[in-house]
Amino acid sequence: MRNNHEGSRILKQRDERIIDLVSQGLKNKEIAREIGATEHVVKNYIREMWNRVELALWHVSRHPAKAIEDDPAVNSAASIPTSRTRNIA
């Protein structure tokens, strides 16, 4: 997942696993069983994930130029030729 301005991951590997399980339609109880945790832990974990994502989105909305500058996906996309930068025959 994307990095925040300090270079640490916004979403961690376990977050991505939980998101994958949620996207498969699993309930919190089933996710808990899959990852070896209680349903309460899963609920708290999902809430904490959303808080981190919301904070990152808030930061981007307040500092859009900094977020774009620090985003490796945007920086690598900038080097991809577009119809304006490549020769079109």
Backbone torsions as a table, in degrees:
resi	resn	phi	psi	omega
1	MET	NA	172.8	-177.2
2	ARG	-67.5	157.5	177.1
3	ASN	-96.7	151.4	172.8
4	ASN	-87.1	-176.1	-173.4
5	HIS	-66.0	-19.8	176.7
6	GLU	-88.0	-4.8	177.9
7	GLY	90.9	-0.2	177.5
8	SER	-89.9	152.5	-177.3
9	ARG	-70.6	137.1	176.0
10	ILE	-72.6	-46.3	177.2
11	LEU	-110.3	133.3	-178.8
12	LYS	-93.8	172.0	-177.8
13	GLN	-56.7	-42.6	-179.9
14	ARG	-65.6	-36.3	176.1
15	ASP	-58.7	-46.5	-178.4
16	GLU	-62.5	-36.5	177.3
17	ARG	-64.5	-44.7	179.8
18	ILE	-65.3	-42.7	177.3
19	ILE	-59.8	-40.3	177.6
20	ASP	-61.2	-44.7	179.8
21	LEU	-66.2	-39.6	177.0
22	VAL	-63.0	-43.1	-178.8
23	SER	-65.9	-21.2	175.7
24	GLN	-81.3	-3.9	177.6
25	GLY	90.3	11.1	179.5
26	LEU	-71.4	144.8	175.4
27	LYS	-81.3	163.5	-179.4
28	ASN	-55.2	-39.5	-179.7
29	LYS	-63.3	-40.4	179.5
30	GLU	-70.5	-38.2	176.9
31	ILE	-63.0	-42.8	178.9
32	ALA	-57.5	-44.4	179.0
33	ARG	-62.4	-41.8	-178.9
34	GLU	-63.0	-40.9	-175.2
35	ILE	-98.2	-1.2	177.8
36	GLY	74.9	42.8	179.9
37	ALA	-135.2	176.4	176.3
38	THR	-87.7	161.8	177.8
39	GLU	-60.7	-38.0	178.5
40	HIS	-60.1	-43.8	179.0
41	VAL	-62.1	-42.9	-179.9
42	VAL	-61.9	-45.6	179.3
43	LYS	-58.9	-46.3	179.3
44	ASN	-64.6	-39.9	-178.9
45	TYR	-63.2	-44.9	178.9
46	ILE	-63.7	-41.8	177.7
47	ARG	-61.3	-43.7	178.7
48	GLU	-64.1	-39.5	176.9
49	MET	-58.6	-49.0	-179.8
50	TRP	-61.0	-39.4	178.0
51	ASN	-60.6	-42.7	178.7
52	ARG	-65.1	-42.1	179.6
53	VAL	-65.4	-45.2	179.0
54	GLU	-61.9	-39.5	177.8
55	LEU	-64.3	-42.1	178.8
56	ALA	-63.7	-42.4	178.1
57	LEU	-64.7	-39.6	177.1
58	TRP	-61.3	-45.0	179.6
59	HIS	-60.4	-44.3	179.6
60	VAL	-62.7	-39.9	-179.2
61	SER	-67.3	-28.8	-179.6
62	ARG	-87.8	-26.5	-175.8
63	HIS	-135.4	61.4	-173.9
64	PRO	-61.8	-38.8	-179.1
65	ALA	-65.2	-40.6	179.3
66	LYS	-65.7	-40.9	-180.0
67	ALA	-64.3	-41.4	179.5
68	ILE	-67.8	-41.8	179.9
69	GLU	-60.9	-37.2	-176.6
70	ASP	-88.2	-7.8	-174.3
71	ASP	-87.4	111.3	-178.9
72	PRO	-62.4	-29.4	179.2
73	ALA	-66.3	-41.0	179.0
74	VAL	-69.9	-42.9	-179.0
75	ASN	-62.9	-39.7	179.3
76	SER	-73.9	-32.6	178.4
77	ALA	-67.4	-29.2	-179.4
78	ALA	-65.5	-23.4	-179.4
79	SER	-88.4	-2.6	178.6
80	ILE	-80.8	127.0	-178.4
81	PRO	-64.3	141.5	175.3
82	THR	-113.5	177.8	179.3
83	SER	-61.5	-23.9	179.0
84	ARG	-80.4	-25.9	-174.8
85	THR	-102.9	-17.5	-179.5
86	ARG	-104.8	157.7	178.2
87	ASN	-77.3	128.7	178.9
88	ILE	-111.1	123.2	-177.0
89	ALA	-78.9	NA	NA
